[in-house]
Amino acid sequence: MGRLEVVDAREVWPHEAHDFTPWLLANAGALGDVLGMDLELSAAEHPVGTFALDLIGVDQATGELVIVENQLAPTDHTNLGQLLTYAGGTDAVNVVWIATRFREEHRAALDWLNTRTDEATRFFGVEVGVVRIAASPPAPLLRLVAQPNDWGKSVRAKAQAEGGSSKGQAYQRFWTQMLAELSGRQLDWTRSGKGLVQNWLALPSGTTGITFRCSFGRAGLCSEIFFESPEPALNDARFAAAEAKRETIEGTYGGPLRFDPLIGKKGCRIADYRTGQIGLTEDWQEYVEWFIACQTRLRTAMTNVFGSMTPMGR
């Protein structure tokens, strides 16, 4: 057996801004695995007033904003101040600080912030290192050293927003059941393993501003692809490109789809529907099968027509 050796991170990433930050941007999944998020990082050196935030992105499973401040050095007061400045300037939900080593006073500061802030704000500390075995290529090692003291605080708040904990908990149990099915069938649609207390499940498409979703609504169950870029013109362009290929998409999908431009709202969708409600627990497995079948066919139809989501406007 080989011996695991620690490598100086500066040997792999000599310059923090030019090497490490771009590496994080290109390898958001590695950080997302540690945080338990479907993390998509969309920009480096994001302006916040006269300052520049290292990275900004979103947890695609929840739609919540994520910001990242990173340093290839032990934590210090300067970067803690910058972290709080960026959090205030972006109104982020998830605030991530990455360093090669967390001093105890700084880890304690993150713990204190997690204790004192509300359910809509979370602080994470991640130590980064590099290891290798003998002459193997160096491998990144990310370790979570600080996190929200009670992940359930946001769950409880969402349960109240659902108008009662029982309904919210039912959604959570259903999505957890569906995520287990996705994992068991090796469908790599999301890294999430636990359902949230909400009536919808977001599944990344791999393209910013496009999300696959499953949801419960007044009309029943909905399986869709949702165009939700903050640029309305981009959503319109993508939707128009899909609508122009409607006959082909529906032919590949194997049935009719509803093309809904949602005029005046933040996005637009292509969806399929069926009857059902979360309270019919005896039908949950049937619902799971329907969601997986519809999402599989929808993804196949979109990929066959466009190759990927990227040609759809940008």
Salt bridges, closest charged atoms under 4 A:
ASP33 OD1 - ARG191 NE 2.82
GLU64 OE1 - ARG122 NH1 2.84
GLU64 OE2 - LYS158 NZ 3.64
GLU104 OE2 - ARG107 NH2 2.26
ASP111 OD2 - ARG107 NH1 2.30
GLU127 OE1 - ARG143 NH2 2.59
ASP150 OD2 - ARG156 NH1 2.97
GLU181 OE1 - ARG185 NH2 3.17
GLU224 OE1 - ARG269 NE 2.17
GLU228 OE1 - ARG213 NH2 2.74
GLU231 OE2 - ARG314 NH1 3.08
GLU250 OE2 - ARG246 NE 3.25
GLU286 OE2 - ARG274 NH1 3.01
GLU289 OE2 - ARG185 NH2 2.52
